[in-house]
């Protein structure tokens, strides 16, 4: 695992992040697509702020975020989950501009629906950033980080729900297609949400069995993803 962000990694990260809005707008066929630009600005800002924050404040977590599937003692089933969610994310990202603008498969959403989508993105950015800031062990893989002496984190947004990063992801998966006007994107987003819920169950089994204090934490913070619901 790299211990610092190398120039090659930095170049790849910048190219990867910039490619998202470029591909989104290109697939839409409309470079003046207001909702597409709004999402793109939000996405770039969140990625830039989070990366700069981790580079300055928590380089060990930044290095962990670059860990490849199948390494570090990751649960065997989780490697396949990662591959599936990456494929679905690609489908989700591609289908939205094709649906909303190029082919207009989905009828126009009311302004209130698009506004709700934008608000969900604001909620998403809050939980995603705070999850990184509050939990230095926020690996992209389901694994126990024994080499980093992983401990249970129960403060900040982790005192609100047990998986705030996933809550931010769900707001992203649902809010983006609402803002961009894509029913097909919403369907894929809901499918990814169901997969995340399944991953949560598997992840909690791993943490309960391998991380001291996690079972007590589950008693303290009752809800996995959505307060008073689940």
C-alpha positions, -999 to 999 in steps of 0.1 A, spaced: 0 0 0 14 35 -9 22 57 21 19 90 2 2 104 -28 28 101 -56 28 124 -86 15 95 -108 -14 89 -84 -21 126 -82 -22 129 -120 -45 99 -123 -68 113 -96 -71 147 -113 -77 130 -147 -103 106 -132 -122 134 -114 -122 158 -144 -134 130 -167 -167 127 -149 -182 161 -158 -167 160 -193 -182 125 -200 -215 135 -185 -219 167 -206 -206 149 -238 -230 121 -234 -259 146 -229 -252 162 -262 -258 196 -246 -229 216 -232 -253 242 -219 -272 216 -197 -277 236 -165 -284 207 -143 -254 188 -157 -232 218 -149 -247 221 -114 -239 185 -106 -205 188 -122 -195 218 -101 -208 200 -69 -189 168 -78 -156 186 -85 -158 207 -54 -165 177 -32 -136 157 -47 -112 186 -45 -120 195 -9 -119 159 3 -87 151 -14 -69 182 -3 -82 177 33 -69 141 34 -36 150 18 -30 177 45 -47 161 76 -48 123 71 -24 109 45 -27 74 59 -64 74 51 -58 88 17 -34 60 10 -59 35 23 -85 48 -2 -62 37 -30 -61 1 -17 -70 -24 -44 -97 -50 -40 -85 -84 -27 -57 -69 -6 -52 -63 31 -73 -92 43 -104 -80 27 -134 -103 31 -136 -126 1 -172 -118 -8 -165 -81 -7 -141 -82 -36 -169 -93 -59 -192 -66 -44 -167 -39 -52 -165 -51 -89 -203 -52 -92 -209 -18 -76 -182 -3 -99 -200 -17 -130 -234 -4 -117 -219 30 -110 -207 32 -146 -241 22 -159 -258 47 -136 -234 75 -147 -238 68 -184 -276 63 -185 -285 96 -168 -273 120 -195 -285 97 -223 -320 95 -206 -323 131 -194 -310 150 -225 -298 130 -255 -329 107 -259 -353 122 -233 -368 89 -222 -380 104 -190 -407 132 -190 -397 164 -174 -396 163 -136 -413 192 -117 -390 218 -103 -397 207 -68 -384 172 -76 -352 186 -91 -348 209 -61 -352 179 -38 -324 162 -57 -301 192 -53 -308 193 -15 -300 155 -13 -266 163 -29 -259 189 -2 -268 163 24 -246 138 6 -216 161 6 -220 167 44 -221 130 53 -194 120 29 -169 147 40 -176 143 77 -173 105 74 -137 110 62 -130 137 88 -144 116 117 -131 82 108 -94 77 99 -102 40 92 -127 46 64 -114 20 40 -131 13 7 -128 -24 15 -144 -45 42 -114 -55 63 -100 -52 98 -70 -28 96 -48 -46 122 -16 -29 108 -32 5 117 -45 -7 151 -81 0 140 -105 11 167 -142 17 168 -152 53 159 -184 64 176 -182 102 176 -193 129 150 -216 115 123 -208 80 136 -230 89 166 -259 96 142 -259 63 122 -234 35 120 -226 39 83 -227 77 75 -206 72 43 -232 49 29 -259 74 39 -241 100 18 -238 75 -11 -275 68 -10 -283 105 -11 -259 107 -41 -275 77 -59 -310 91 -54 -304 129 -55 -284 130 -87 -310 114 -110 -337 135 -94 -317 167 -102 -307 155 -137 -342 143 -146 -336 106 -151 -360 78 -140 -337 52 -154 -308 66 -133 -331 66 -103 -338 29 -108 -301 20 -110 -295 42 -80 -321 23 -60 -305 -9 -70 -271 3 -58 -288 13 -25 -301 -22 -20 -266 -36 -27 -251 -12 -1 -277 -24 24 -266 -60 18 -229 -49 22 -237 -33 55 -250 -66 69 -219 -84 57 -196 -56 69 -212 -56 104 -206 -93 107 -169 -88 100 -166 -59 124 -186 -76 151 -163 -107 149 -130 -89 145 -131 -54 160 -132 -51 198 -160 -29 210 -181 -29 178 -209 -49 193 -212 -23 221 -212 4 195 -241 -13 178 -260 -11 210 -252 26 215 -260 37 179 -292 18 170 -296 26 133 -274 14 104 -283 38 77 -315 58 82 -325 70 117 -357 55 131 -360 33 100 -331 9 96 
